[in-house]
Amino acid sequence: MSEISKELSCQYCNEKIAASDVFCGQCGQPIDEKSEVKEDVFNALQPALLYYFITFLLLATYKLTSFFPEGFDGFILVSVIDVLIVLVFWHHNFDELRELWSLKKIKIGLITVTILFAVLAALVVSLIAAFLNRSIYEEVYYETTLYEESPFPFLVATLLVAVQPAIFEEVAFRGFLFNYLKKVTTPTSAIYVTAFLFGVIHLQFISLLWLIPMGLIFAYSRNRYNTLWYGVFGHFAYNFTITAINFWNVG
Amino acid sequence: MEQQDNLITSEFITCENCNAQVVSTVKFCNSCSFPVAGSEDDKRSFRLSIGSKKRQVKDAEEKIKTCKTIIYILAGLLFISGLVVGFAQDDYASMIVNLCISLLYLILAAWSEKNPFGAILTAFIIYVTLILINFIVEPATLFSGLLFKILFIGAFVKGVRSAKEAKDILVELEKTKSL
């Protein structure tokens, strides 16, 4: 049963061990286990919960109260704070996140499929939304009137609604939040948890029906291909299509 | 080469705990860490520690079960209140929102069978999120059913810890072939 081809030794007592050993025969300590102190799960989750609840309080205060200025100014202000929060966490996890941005992992074919799929999904969601009544309709479409105060409404809307979330929401939910969760649980479970949180933080409870599946797909591709790029392109394509349909409907 | 010869010529003994064949010179079983060369006391304390780990798993599973029940209760409450606001008050938008959240809890309760840690953690965060949303819209709502809120949050916190603990201990027990 034991085959000593390489010289292996126990990390606790330096006694020689066989490759098939699970425990050291001399000291009884486990072999493959890293000698790490087990910390409380909520300690490990602290940064993840901190990011989620700070961002949630910001968005909820903006959407549910009149604390922030109305119209375009308030929207810009909230977007800037939102981005700043993500930047702080991005900075703290910079090295871990850098590898997820590697351009080498991009496959052009898969990117194309992702974009086509996202555009299609946006069209389907718009169609479903059109069937539903007005109060739900407002949830799905971003207000175009908001951008009329700015010099280039469509460009500004594209930047704020398509470019900003595609980068910063992806870094947050598929980047550091995913990494924090992966430290305490399996990748599969991290995929589901981040997808649920991604859906809930949008505070549009009917949209959960498509936000959670979207979150699942982006998180799956982040885990499968170890890159954020598919999420970034998919997220951009989806939000951009919704924005374009929205402006086209108004115009 | 010398090692190889040693192994071939050395005698093997059978581990009492996991029946693995181990070289007679070892003090602990290479496969389950049972103290094969230890005293009766050593062997008893090995068995006792396995027993206490199994009890810990059982306790943790009790707490996980409590959380599952709470998630089902929340799903039920939101379903009923959704129907009430919809049909008694003609507030269909709130009805749909309540039914969506009820469905979400139902999905989480079902998922908790397979992955208690992920499901209870998510349900806990969503529960706190909804309390905060109601608080932001109407601060007085915080105090309605405050006792239940505290109890549920306490149960969720214990549930998340227990789910993690149970999983870690099960991995250990699996390793010592004691399941």
Interface residues (C-beta under 8 A of the other chain):
Chain A: M1 S2 I4 K16 I17 A18 S20 D21 V22 F23 C24 G25 Q26 C27 G28 Q29 P30 K38 D40 V41 F42 L45 L49 Y52 F53 F56 L57 A60 T61 L64 T65 N133 S135 I136 V184 T185 T186 T188 S189 A190 Y192 V193 F196 L197 V200 L203 F205 I206 L208 L209
Chain B: Q3 Q4 L7 Q21 V22 V23 T25 V26 K27 F28 C29 N30 S31 C32 S33 P35 Y92 A93 I96 V97 C100 I101 L104 L108 W111 N115 F117 G118 L121 T122 I125 I126 V128 T129 L132 I133 I136 V137 V157 V160 R161 K164 D168 K175
